[in-house]
Amino acid sequence: QVQLVESGGGLVQAGGSLRLSCTASVRTFRMGWFRQAPGKERELVASSRRTGGSTYYADSVKGRFAISRDDAKNTVYLQMNSLKPADTAVYYCAADLYDTKYDYWGQGTQVTVSS
């Protein structure tokens, strides 16, 4: 069974930084970070493919967030800088093993940005 273990959420003031980590129990092809704020739909924030290293960022986080991965550790990171209250959400890590769809999800980690 594939497991994803997240860490790194917390409370930070606006303008601060946090780094999220997610470690998978298996090798993955694509890993992504999603977030869901209260009353809103879950949205893709950033993703990274193993082959070629291509990345994706939502417009709302471009220039502030950076996704990276350590394939030797099956781990993906999300460095979040210049955080805003609008970034407050539960952040979920997701894994796509075969470049088809995200089949596996982490438990979620709360990120709260105070103004």
OpenMM code with the backbone's topology and positions (N, CA, C; nanometers):
from openmm import Vec3, app, unit

residues = "GLN VAL GLN LEU VAL GLU SER GLY GLY GLY LEU VAL GLN ALA GLY GLY SER LEU ARG LEU SER CYS THR ALA SER VAL ARG THR PHE ARG MET GLY TRP PHE ARG GLN ALA PRO GLY LYS GLU ARG GLU LEU VAL ALA SER SER ARG ARG THR GLY GLY SER THR TYR TYR ALA ASP SER VAL LYS GLY ARG PHE ALA ILE SER ARG ASP ASP ALA LYS ASN THR VAL TYR LEU GLN MET ASN SER LEU LYS PRO ALA ASP THR ALA VAL TYR TYR CYS ALA ALA ASP LEU TYR ASP THR LYS TYR ASP TYR TRP GLY GLN GLY THR GLN VAL THR VAL SER SER".split()
positions = [
    Vec3(0.0843, -0.1184, 0.0000),
    Vec3(0.0000, 0.0000, 0.0000),
    Vec3(0.0885, 0.1244, 0.0000),
    Vec3(0.0539, 0.2184, -0.0861),
    Vec3(0.1322, 0.3411, -0.0965),
    Vec3(0.0953, 0.4352, 0.0169),
    Vec3(0.1959, 0.4876, 0.0819),
    Vec3(0.1729, 0.5828, 0.1902),
    Vec3(0.2502, 0.7112, 0.1637),
    Vec3(0.1873, 0.8214, 0.1977),
    Vec3(0.2503, 0.9528, 0.1875),
    Vec3(0.2466, 1.0166, 0.3253),
    Vec3(0.3617, 1.0592, 0.3722),
    Vec3(0.3703, 1.1194, 0.5043),
    Vec3(0.4185, 1.2627, 0.4899),
    Vec3(0.3359, 1.3540, 0.5358),
    Vec3(0.3648, 1.4969, 0.5234),
    Vec3(0.4137, 1.5542, 0.6564),
    Vec3(0.4860, 1.6629, 0.6458),
    Vec3(0.5261, 1.7369, 0.7645),
    Vec3(0.5576, 1.8798, 0.7241),
    Vec3(0.5625, 1.9674, 0.8242),
    Vec3(0.6100, 2.1024, 0.7998),
    Vec3(0.5081, 2.2135, 0.8081),
    Vec3(0.3830, 2.1832, 0.8275),
    Vec3(0.2850, 2.2905, 0.8381),
    Vec3(0.2989, 2.3650, 0.9695),
    Vec3(0.2171, 2.4681, 0.9851),
    Vec3(0.2206, 2.5439, 1.1088),
    Vec3(0.1619, 2.6819, 1.0934),
    Vec3(0.1886, 2.7638, 1.1933),
    Vec3(0.1394, 2.9013, 1.1977),
    Vec3(0.2551, 2.9955, 1.1713),
    Vec3(0.2341, 3.0908, 1.0805),
    Vec3(0.3394, 3.1858, 1.0471),
    Vec3(0.2751, 3.3207, 1.0188),
    Vec3(0.3491, 3.4268, 1.0422),
    Vec3(0.2988, 3.5595, 1.0110),
    Vec3(0.3115, 3.5878, 0.8618),
    Vec3(0.2297, 3.6774, 0.8145),
    Vec3(0.2368, 3.7184, 0.6746),
    Vec3(0.3786, 3.7652, 0.6411),
    Vec3(0.4260, 3.7214, 0.5255),
    Vec3(0.5614, 3.7531, 0.4842),
    Vec3(0.6633, 3.6475, 0.5236),
    Vec3(0.6222, 3.5546, 0.6061),
    Vec3(0.7120, 3.4502, 0.6523),
    Vec3(0.7222, 3.3337, 0.5553),
    Vec3(0.7938, 3.2319, 0.5995),
    Vec3(0.8205, 3.1149, 0.5141),
    Vec3(0.7942, 2.9858, 0.5907),
    Vec3(0.7592, 2.8848, 0.5141),
    Vec3(0.7456, 2.7491, 0.5658),
    Vec3(0.7933, 2.6533, 0.4579),
    Vec3(0.8374, 2.5367, 0.5006),
    Vec3(0.8716, 2.4323, 0.4033),
    Vec3(0.7957, 2.3052, 0.4398),
    Vec3(0.7218, 2.2560, 0.3439),
    Vec3(0.6501, 2.1296, 0.3596),
    Vec3(0.7310, 2.0159, 0.2982),
    Vec3(0.7199, 1.8997, 0.3602),
    Vec3(0.7861, 1.7804, 0.3076),
    Vec3(0.6847, 1.6684, 0.2950),
    Vec3(0.7059, 1.5829, 0.1983),
    Vec3(0.6192, 1.4665, 0.1796),
    Vec3(0.7050, 1.3511, 0.1314),
    Vec3(0.7019, 1.2424, 0.2052),
    Vec3(0.7796, 1.1239, 0.1696),
    Vec3(0.6855, 1.0104, 0.1318),
    Vec3(0.7098, 0.9535, 0.0145),
    Vec3(0.6292, 0.8418, -0.0338),
    Vec3(0.6985, 0.7097, -0.0022),
    Vec3(0.6175, 0.6066, 0.0131),
    Vec3(0.6722, 0.4742, 0.0444),
    Vec3(0.7205, 0.4017, -0.0808),
    Vec3(0.6895, 0.4590, -0.1995),
    Vec3(0.7328, 0.4006, -0.3256),
    Vec3(0.7838, 0.5106, -0.4173),
    Vec3(0.8472, 0.4647, -0.5270),
    Vec3(0.8918, 0.5617, -0.6262),
    Vec3(0.7708, 0.6172, -0.6996),
    Vec3(0.7737, 0.7465, -0.7279),
    Vec3(0.6612, 0.8101, -0.7952),
    Vec3(0.7068, 0.8756, -0.9241),
    Vec3(0.6108, 0.8967, -1.0153),
    Vec3(0.6430, 0.9694, -1.1377),
    Vec3(0.6182, 1.1183, -1.1202),
    Vec3(0.5046, 1.1508, -1.0700),
    Vec3(0.4685, 1.2916, -1.0510),
    Vec3(0.4170, 1.3094, -0.9088),
    Vec3(0.4589, 1.4170, -0.8467),
    Vec3(0.4079, 1.4497, -0.7144),
    Vec3(0.3583, 1.5925, -0.7153),
    Vec3(0.2516, 1.6135, -0.6428),
    Vec3(0.1928, 1.7456, -0.6411),
    Vec3(0.1535, 1.7876, -0.5007),
    Vec3(0.1406, 1.9164, -0.4848),
    Vec3(0.0874, 1.9756, -0.3630),
    Vec3(-0.0441, 2.0444, -0.3974),
    Vec3(-0.1473, 2.0069, -0.3245),
    Vec3(-0.2781, 2.0689, -0.3367),
    Vec3(-0.3079, 2.1418, -0.2067),
    Vec3(-0.4072, 2.2293, -0.2108),
    Vec3(-0.4525, 2.2921, -0.0877),
    Vec3(-0.6034, 2.3128, -0.0933),
    Vec3(-0.6609, 2.3149, 0.0236),
    Vec3(-0.8054, 2.3387, 0.0336),
    Vec3(-0.8318, 2.4292, 0.1517),
    Vec3(-0.8880, 2.5435, 0.1209),
    Vec3(-0.9271, 2.6386, 0.2240),
    Vec3(-1.0741, 2.6157, 0.2591),
    Vec3(-1.1162, 2.6571, 0.3777),
    Vec3(-1.2559, 2.6370, 0.4180),
    Vec3(-1.3531, 2.6965, 0.3170),
    Vec3(-1.4497, 2.6162, 0.2744),
    Vec3(-1.5503, 2.6633, 0.1819),
    Vec3(-1.5064, 2.6704, 0.0375),
    Vec3(-1.3848, 2.6253, 0.0092),
    Vec3(-1.3328, 2.6309, -0.1276),
    Vec3(-1.2968, 2.4918, -0.1768),
    Vec3(-1.2873, 2.4801, -0.3082),
    Vec3(-1.2484, 2.3522, -0.3662),
    Vec3(-1.0976, 2.3310, -0.3531),
    Vec3(-1.0603, 2.2056, -0.3567),
    Vec3(-0.9185, 2.1738, -0.3531),
    Vec3(-0.8552, 2.2188, -0.4847),
    Vec3(-0.7386, 2.2808, -0.4748),
    Vec3(-0.6703, 2.3295, -0.5943),
    Vec3(-0.5263, 2.2813, -0.5964),
    Vec3(-0.4771, 2.2602, -0.7181),
    Vec3(-0.3375, 2.2224, -0.7366),
    Vec3(-0.2503, 2.3462, -0.7225),
    Vec3(-0.1523, 2.3371, -0.6360),
    Vec3(-0.0625, 2.4489, -0.6102),
    Vec3(0.0654, 2.4354, -0.6926),
    Vec3(0.1235, 2.3156, -0.6907),
    Vec3(0.2487, 2.2919, -0.7619),
    Vec3(0.2654, 2.1429, -0.7849),
    Vec3(0.3382, 2.1093, -0.8904),
    Vec3(0.3658, 1.9679, -0.9176),
    Vec3(0.5019, 1.9548, -0.9827),
    Vec3(0.5542, 1.8338, -0.9759),
    Vec3(0.6874, 1.8070, -1.0298),
    Vec3(0.6907, 1.6652, -1.0859),
    Vec3(0.7447, 1.6539, -1.2085),
    Vec3(0.7619, 1.5230, -1.2703),
    Vec3(0.9040, 1.4747, -1.2512),
    Vec3(0.9195, 1.3455, -1.2328),
    Vec3(1.0527, 1.2901, -1.2164),
    Vec3(1.1325, 1.3010, -1.3451),
    Vec3(1.0740, 1.2619, -1.4560),
    Vec3(1.1432, 1.2638, -1.5839),
    Vec3(1.1451, 1.4050, -1.6408),
    Vec3(1.2623, 1.4580, -1.6627),
    Vec3(1.2741, 1.5912, -1.7193),
    Vec3(1.2628, 1.7026, -1.6173),
    Vec3(1.2106, 1.6694, -1.5009),
    Vec3(1.2042, 1.7691, -1.3952),
    Vec3(1.1087, 1.8836, -1.4186),
    Vec3(1.0106, 1.8638, -1.5074),
    Vec3(0.9186, 1.9747, -1.5343),
    Vec3(0.8325, 2.0041, -1.4123),
    Vec3(0.7993, 2.1297, -1.3967),
    Vec3(0.7195, 2.1726, -1.2828),
    Vec3(0.6005, 2.2554, -1.3289),
    Vec3(0.5034, 2.2647, -1.2383),
    Vec3(0.3845, 2.3466, -1.2612),
    Vec3(0.3590, 2.4263, -1.1343),
    Vec3(0.3160, 2.5517, -1.1529),
    Vec3(0.2756, 2.6345, -1.0391),
    Vec3(0.1433, 2.7036, -1.0722),
    Vec3(0.0582, 2.7105, -0.9737),
    Vec3(-0.0618, 2.7926, -0.9889),
    Vec3(-0.0195, 2.9387, -0.9961),
    Vec3(-0.0944, 3.0175, -1.0692),
    Vec3(-0.0596, 3.1593, -1.0844),
    Vec3(-0.0502, 3.2298, -0.9499),
    Vec3(-0.1311, 3.1879, -0.8558),
    Vec3(-0.1368, 3.2561, -0.7269),
    Vec3(-0.0098, 3.2376, -0.6435),
    Vec3(0.0742, 3.1400, -0.6805),
    Vec3(0.1943, 3.1148, -0.6001),
    Vec3(0.3234, 3.1321, -0.6788),
    Vec3(0.3138, 3.1597, -0.8063),
    Vec3(0.4350, 3.1777, -0.8881),
    Vec3(0.5229, 3.2867, -0.8314),
    Vec3(0.6515, 3.2564, -0.8229),
    Vec3(0.7480, 3.3519, -0.7706),
    Vec3(0.7605, 3.3496, -0.6198),
    Vec3(0.6704, 3.2783, -0.5518),
    Vec3(0.6763, 3.2710, -0.4049),
    Vec3(0.7012, 3.1291, -0.3552),
    Vec3(0.6468, 3.0309, -0.4256),
    Vec3(0.6610, 2.8909, -0.3852),
    Vec3(0.7570, 2.8203, -0.4802),
    Vec3(0.8255, 2.7206, -0.4277),
    Vec3(0.9151, 2.6405, -0.5106),
    Vec3(0.9021, 2.4944, -0.4718),
    Vec3(0.8792, 2.4103, -0.5713),
    Vec3(0.8705, 2.2671, -0.5476),
    Vec3(1.0017, 2.2023, -0.5891),
    Vec3(1.0448, 2.1061, -0.5112),
    Vec3(1.1662, 2.0320, -0.5439),
    Vec3(1.1491, 1.8886, -0.4956),
    Vec3(1.2347, 1.8013, -0.5441),
    Vec3(1.2212, 1.6620, -0.5045),
    Vec3(1.3575, 1.5975, -0.4906),
    Vec3(1.3629, 1.5009, -0.4019),
    Vec3(1.4802, 1.4186, -0.3830),
    Vec3(1.4359, 1.2765, -0.4134),
    Vec3(1.4624, 1.2315, -0.5348),
    Vec3(1.4114, 1.1016, -0.5770),
    Vec3(1.4791, 0.9861, -0.5037),
    Vec3(1.5985, 1.0096, -0.4552),
    Vec3(1.6654, 0.9046, -0.3776),
    Vec3(1.5897, 0.8765, -0.2479),
    Vec3(1.5176, 0.9772, -0.2007),
    Vec3(1.4416, 0.9643, -0.0764),
    Vec3(1.2914, 0.9569, -0.1003),
    Vec3(1.2503, 0.9574, -0.2275),
    Vec3(1.1067, 0.9592, -0.2622),
    Vec3(1.0353, 1.0736, -0.1901),
    Vec3(1.0997, 1.1870, -0.1862),
    Vec3(1.0489, 1.3009, -0.1093),
    Vec3(1.0335, 1.4232, -0.1980),
    Vec3(0.9252, 1.4949, -0.1754),
    Vec3(0.9021, 1.6211, -0.2447),
    Vec3(0.8864, 1.7308, -0.1396),
    Vec3(0.9344, 1.8482, -0.1738),
    Vec3(0.9306, 1.9621, -0.0827),
    Vec3(0.8527, 2.0762, -0.1472),
    Vec3(0.7947, 2.1580, -0.0629),
    Vec3(0.7329, 2.2810, -0.1101),
    Vec3(0.7839, 2.3937, -0.0210),
    Vec3(0.8715, 2.4741, -0.0764),
    Vec3(0.9213, 2.5915, -0.0057),
    Vec3(0.8252, 2.7060, -0.0313),
    Vec3(0.7696, 2.7610, 0.0727),
    Vec3(0.6704, 2.8670, 0.0606),
    Vec3(0.7260, 2.9947, 0.1241),
    Vec3(0.7457, 3.0942, 0.0420),
    Vec3(0.7989, 3.2222, 0.0876),
    Vec3(0.6948, 3.3321, 0.0688),
    Vec3(0.7166, 3.4440, 0.1336),
    Vec3(0.6269, 3.5593, 0.1226),
    Vec3(0.4816, 3.5171, 0.1408),
    Vec3(0.4579, 3.4412, 0.2432),
    Vec3(0.3238, 3.3871, 0.2654),
    Vec3(0.2232, 3.4968, 0.2943),
    Vec3(0.1016, 3.4713, 0.2479),
    Vec3(-0.0084, 3.5647, 0.2639),
    Vec3(-0.1224, 3.4963, 0.3401),
    Vec3(-0.2087, 3.5736, 0.4040),
    Vec3(-0.3241, 3.5102, 0.4693),
    Vec3(-0.4064, 3.4251, 0.3726),
    Vec3(-0.4093, 3.4634, 0.2457),
    Vec3(-0.4842, 3.3865, 0.1459),
    Vec3(-0.4244, 3.2484, 0.1212),
    Vec3(-0.3025, 3.2245, 0.1688),
    Vec3(-0.2405, 3.0923, 0.1541),
    Vec3(-0.2855, 2.9959, 0.2636),
    Vec3(-0.3610, 3.0458, 0.3594),
    Vec3(-0.4099, 2.9608, 0.4676),
    Vec3(-0.4988, 2.8504, 0.4124),
    Vec3(-0.4641, 2.7256, 0.4458),
    Vec3(-0.5372, 2.6111, 0.3934),
    Vec3(-0.4772, 2.4841, 0.4521),
    Vec3(-0.5459, 2.3747, 0.4277),
    Vec3(-0.4850, 2.2440, 0.4513),
    Vec3(-0.4139, 2.2042, 0.3227),
    Vec3(-0.2885, 2.1702, 0.3350),
    Vec3(-0.2078, 2.1334, 0.2193),
    Vec3(-0.1930, 1.9818, 0.2143),
    Vec3(-0.2169, 1.9266, 0.0952),
    Vec3(-0.2113, 1.7831, 0.0738),
    Vec3(-0.1050, 1.7499, -0.0298),
    Vec3(-0.0299, 1.6486, -0.0004),
    Vec3(0.0623, 1.5915, -0.0967),
    Vec3(-0.0097, 1.4810, -0.1729),
    Vec3(0.0199, 1.4692, -0.3015),
    Vec3(-0.0421, 1.3644, -0.3828),
    Vec3(0.0614, 1.3022, -0.4748),
    Vec3(0.0415, 1.1735, -0.5037),
    Vec3(0.1369, 1.1010, -0.5876),
    Vec3(0.0677, 1.0371, -0.7071),
    Vec3(0.1338, 1.0470, -0.8194),
    Vec3(0.0900, 0.9850, -0.9444),
    Vec3(0.2033, 0.8901, -0.9838),
    Vec3(0.1776, 0.7612, -0.9819),
    Vec3(0.2858, 0.6659, -1.0046),
    Vec3(0.3187, 0.6457, -1.1526),
    Vec3(0.2211, 0.6684, -1.2409),
    Vec3(0.2396, 0.6315, -1.3816),
    Vec3(0.2048, 0.7437, -1.4790),
    Vec3(0.2044, 0.8671, -1.4329),
    Vec3(0.1724, 0.9834, -1.5165),
    Vec3(0.0311, 0.9732, -1.5719),
    Vec3(-0.0603, 0.9301, -1.4884),
    Vec3(-0.2000, 0.9198, -1.5288),
    Vec3(-0.2865, 1.0131, -1.4450),
    Vec3(-0.2942, 0.9868, -1.3169),
    Vec3(-0.3693, 1.0727, -1.2276),
    Vec3(-0.3172, 1.0542, -1.0869),
    Vec3(-0.3545, 1.1481, -1.0014),
    Vec3(-0.3121, 1.1402, -0.8615),
    Vec3(-0.3994, 1.0361, -0.7907),
    Vec3(-0.3370, 0.9271, -0.7538),
    Vec3(-0.4107, 0.8173, -0.6924),
    Vec3(-0.3937, 0.8107, -0.5418),
    Vec3(-0.2902, 0.8724, -0.4927),
    Vec3(-0.2576, 0.8579, -0.3517),
    Vec3(-0.2398, 0.9952, -0.2891),
    Vec3(-0.2889, 1.0034, -0.1640),
    Vec3(-0.2928, 1.1335, -0.0970),
    Vec3(-0.2363, 1.1227, 0.0443),
    Vec3(-0.1715, 1.2310, 0.0861),
    Vec3(-0.1275, 1.2399, 0.2234),
    Vec3(-0.2429, 1.2794, 0.3138),
    Vec3(-0.2135, 1.2872, 0.4417),
    Vec3(-0.3178, 1.3148, 0.5410),
    Vec3(-0.3512, 1.4624, 0.5505),
    Vec3(-0.2679, 1.5467, 0.4948),
    Vec3(-0.2912, 1.6898, 0.5005),
    Vec3(-0.2190, 1.7542, 0.6176),
    Vec3(-0.1733, 1.8756, 0.5949),
    Vec3(-0.1075, 1.9509, 0.7011),
    Vec3(-0.1576, 2.0950, 0.6960),
    Vec3(-0.1897, 2.1485, 0.8116),
    Vec3(-0.2497, 2.2826, 0.8189),
    Vec3(-0.1411, 2.3896, 0.8076),
    Vec3(-0.1666, 2.4855, 0.7212),
    Vec3(-0.0838, 2.6051, 0.7113),
    Vec3(-0.1732, 2.7246, 0.7410),
    Vec3(-0.1350, 2.8017, 0.8411),
    Vec3(-0.2119, 2.9192, 0.8797),
    Vec3(-0.1204, 3.0409, 0.8756),
    Vec3(-0.1618, 3.1415, 0.7995),
    Vec3(-0.0839, 3.2634, 0.7862),
    Vec3(-0.1635, 3.3767, 0.8498),
    Vec3(-0.1077, 3.4363, 0.9519),
    Vec3(-0.1761, 3.5444, 1.0217),
    Vec3(-0.1349, 3.6798, 0.9641),
    Vec3(-0.2273, 3.7730, 0.9697),
    Vec3(-0.2000, 3.9065, 0.9142),
    Vec3(-0.1403, 3.9990, 1.0190),
] * unit.nanometer
topology = app.Topology()
chain = topology.addChain("A")
for resn in residues:
    res = topology.addResidue(resn, chain)
    for name in ("N", "CA", "C"):
        topology.addAtom(name, app.Element.getBySymbol(name[0]), res)
